[in-house]
Amino acid sequence: MPSAARILIIEDDAALSDQLAELLHHRGYDISQCHDGEQGLLTALGSPFELILLDVLLPGRNGLSLLKLLRQRQQTPVIMLTACGAEEERIQGFSQGADDYLAKPFSFTELVLRIEALLRRAMGQTAPPADPLEIQHQGLLLNRLRQQASYRLQPITLTPIQFKLLWLLLRHRGEVLSKPLLYQQVLEREFSRYDRSLDMHLSRVRRKLAEAGMASDHLQTVHGTGYLFR
């Protein structure tokens, strides 16, 4: 993923747009901003971008209408920004060609992970180049190259999915990672509230860490949101 990938933010909340622009700029992205739907559409069609962050509720032309017209001309990856619980908007967005969505309020960590995943898919890459080969934290050691885990030199046997889940949570320790993000990053499928697969994987990881002697409260469930490695 090139460090100067161009991202267009189409968001009418100027404060939020400026905050996202500043944070993403510090991550090495080239950022453009628009605050209404008509200008956003003209900008998206008039310049090449690697990714678009698109709010649904926009003045002039809403995000769903903008996306429908955009998809008639180009396939630039789009992450929709929706109100929390706006299930109908999410379904409409996907049906009209959105690649992903985030419900407000969202964490910056989650946004960056989703941006990186979309850009990697668009550019045919399989792994984040900046990811370290090893992570160590209070006796817990994960080696990504060997897919091996240990706690105070005692090996921990994890399945590939369990390793990927623990790696992601440990890599972003202290941050709550949502279930939709983890389904996308770990299970590589869309989140369903009726699917308990991720809960079972996390429960098994927690049990294996406890069996190795690690305190069980490191892996925490944040009810209604996701999971946290503290």
N, C-alpha and C positions, 0 to 999 in steps of 0.2 A: 504494500500500500504506500503510495508516495506521500511524503510528509506534507506536501502542499496541495493535497486534494481539495478541490473547490466545493464548498457547501453553501447552499442558499437557504437562509432562514426566512420563512414567510409567516410572520407572527405579529398580530396587531397590538399585543401588550409590549410597549416599547421597553419597559424595564426588564421584562423577561428576555426579550430579544437581545438587548444589549448585554445582559448577563451571559447568555449562551454564547454570543459572539465573542466576548472577551475570553471565556473559558476555553472555547474551541480554538481560538487564535493561539492561546498559550500552548495548546496541544500540537500546534504546527499546521493547522488548517487555514486555507484562504477563504475568508468569510464575506458573503454579501447578505444584505438585509432588505426586506420589503415589509410594509406594514398594512397593505390592503391587497385584496384578491386580484384586482385588475393589473396593478403594477407587478404583482408577483408572477402572474401568468406571462406578461410581456418579458419580464426579466428571465424567467425560466426558459422561454422559447428563444430569447435573443442571445444567450450566452451559454457556453458549455459548462455544466456542473457535474460533479461526480455523485452528488447526493443532495436531496432537498428535504428540509424539515418543514412540514406543512401543517399549520393550525387549521382546525375545522371551521371555527367561528371567526370569519373575517368580514370586514366591511367591503362593500363593492361587489364582491363575488365570493361565495363561501368556498371552503377548501375542497369539498366534494365535487362541486361544479368545476373548479379549477383543475382538479385531478382528472376528471373525465375528458376535458379538452386537451390537457397535457398528454394523456395517453394516446390520443389520435396522432400525435406527432413524434413522440419520443418515449424511451423506456428508462429514463434516469431513475435510479432508486429513490423511493419516497418513504419517509417515516411520518405518519400522521400523528399529530398531537391532539388528543381528545380530552373532554372533561371526564373526570372519574365516574365510572359506571355507565358511560354512554355506549351501551352495547350495540344499539342500532347503528350508530355512527361508525363503529368499528367494522360491523358487517358490511355496511355500504362502502366503506373505504376499501376493504379487501376486494369486494366485487368489482370495483372500478379501477383496480390496479395498484393499490397501495402495497408496499413490500413489508411494512411493519407498522406498529402503532405504539404509542406511549400514552398512558393516562396521567393527566396532571393531578396532583403534583408528582414529579418524578425526581429521582436522584441523578446527579450529573454522572456518577459512575455508571449507572445503568444506561444512560443515553450514549455515553462513549462506547460501551461494550456493543450496543446495538449498531452504532455507526460503523465500528470496526468490522463487525460480522458482515454487514451488508457490503461494505467496500471490498472485503476479501472475496466474497462470493462473486461480486461484479468483475473483479480483476483476476479471478481464477486462482487465488491463493488459498492455502489450507490451514495455515497457522499464523498467529500474530508474531511477526519477526522480533518484537520487543519483549516477548515473554521470556523470563529466565528459564534456565534448564533445571534449576533447583530452587526450592523454597524451604527455609528453616524457620521454625517459630517454637520457642520454649520446648525444645526436645523433639518436636515433630519435624520430620524431614520427608519431603516429596521430591522425587527425581522424575521429571517429565519425560526425559529421553528413555529411561528404562521402565517407566510406569511402575516405579517402586515406592513404597511408603514404609516408614519406620517411626517408632516413638522410643527415644532413648536407646537406640540401637536394636530394639526389638522389632522384627519385621511385622508388617500389617498386610494381610492379603486382601486386596481390593479388586473388584471387577473393573474393566475399563470405564464403565459408566460411573461407578462409585469413585474411582480415582479422579475422573474429570470433574465431578461434583465437588469433591473435597478441594481439588486444586483451585477451582474458581472461587470458592468461598474463602479459602485461605489467602489466595492472591489479593482479594479485596476485603480482608478482615476489617471488621469495624463498620462495614457498609451492609445495609439490608438489601439483598438481591431478591427481586420479585420472582414469583413462580412463572409468569410468562417468559421472563428473561431466561430463567434456568431451563425451562422446557426447550426453548430455542437453542441455547448454547450447549446443553448437556444431552438432552434426548433428541434434539434436532427435529422437533415437530411442534405444532401449534398447541398452546395450552388449552386444556379443557377442565372446567371446575369439577367434572365427574371422574376424572382420571386421577387415581391415587398413586401412580407409579413413582413419581418423584418423592412422595412422602415415604414410601417403602424403602427406596434407595437411601434416603437420608437417615432413616431409622437404623438401617443396617450399618451405615458408616459410623453413626454415633455409638452403636453397640460394639463395633470392632475397635474403636478408639478407647472405649471404656475397658474392654478386655485387655488392651495393651497397657493400661494403667493411667490413661489420660482422663482428667476430670470431664464428666459428661456435660457440664454446662457450657463448654466452649462452643458447641453447635446448638444454636437456639432457633426455635420457631417463633416468628413474629406473626401472630394470628391475623389473618386477613391480608397479609402483605407478602411474606416470603420467609427467607432464612438468613441467618447471620452467624458468622464465625467471630466470636468475641476474643 
